[in-house]
Amino acid sequence: MTTQFEQATGVFVSISEVASTTGLTQDTLRWYEREGMIPGIARGSDRRRRYSDRDVRLIELLVKLRNTGMPTSEMQRFAALLEGGAETYGRRLSVLLEHRERIVAQQSKLHDALAALDTKVDHYRALIADSLDDRAAPADTAQRGFGNN
């Protein structure tokens, strides 16, 4: 769907510009469109896709949703709700809030994993600081009379 301004001014961008802006490939953009995640991209008289500002903002949101692990089926559901107008605001909000809960839970797991990793990093830094790292072991062994004679 294009705005009246875009129709009047002809302000649209090409698929290559959208790919450059969003980091998606042109093939991925076409796939998103086929899968119903990007509804009804306008086409020019030359049959080339003409993305509106609204289209680009939706694609940027979809990229963020995908980067946070939203399943394609949920992205399709959200995109379909966009076509429903104001009466779907509540359902759109539900989709986003459910995904937000998954992100928060994942962040908590990542926080715990990072804390465990930091503990191990600190442990090995302490060992290295005390010259107990792998490189020091052969020299220490040789000094104690266990080296080659």
CORPEGI-V429953 format. One line per field, one symbol per residue. ss: DSSP state (~ for helix, > for strand, _ for the rest). phi: phi as a letter, one per 40 degrees, with the letter a starting at -180 (. if undefined). burial: # if it has 16 or more other ideal C-beta (glycine too) atoms within 10 Angstrom, else .. A space follows every 10 residues. Layout:
ss->???
phi->???
burial->???
This chain:
ss->___~~~~~~_ __>_~~~~~~ ~~___~~~~~ ~~~~______ _>>_____>> >_~~~~~~~~ ~~~~~~~___ _~~~~~~~~~ ~~__~~~~~~ ~~~~~~~~~~ ~~~~~~~~~~ ~~~~~~~~~~ ~~~~~~~~~_ ___~~~~~~~ ~~~______
phi->.bccdccccg cbbcccccdc ccgccccccc cdcdcgcbcf ccbcccgccb ccdcdccccc ccccccccgc cdcccccccc cdccgccbdc ccdcdccccd cccccccccc cccccccccc dcdccccccc fbcdccdccc ccccgbccc
burial->.#...#.... .##.#..##. .#.#....#. .##...##.. #.......## ##..##.##. .##.##...# ...##.###. ##.....#.. .#..#...#. .......... .......... .......... .......... .........
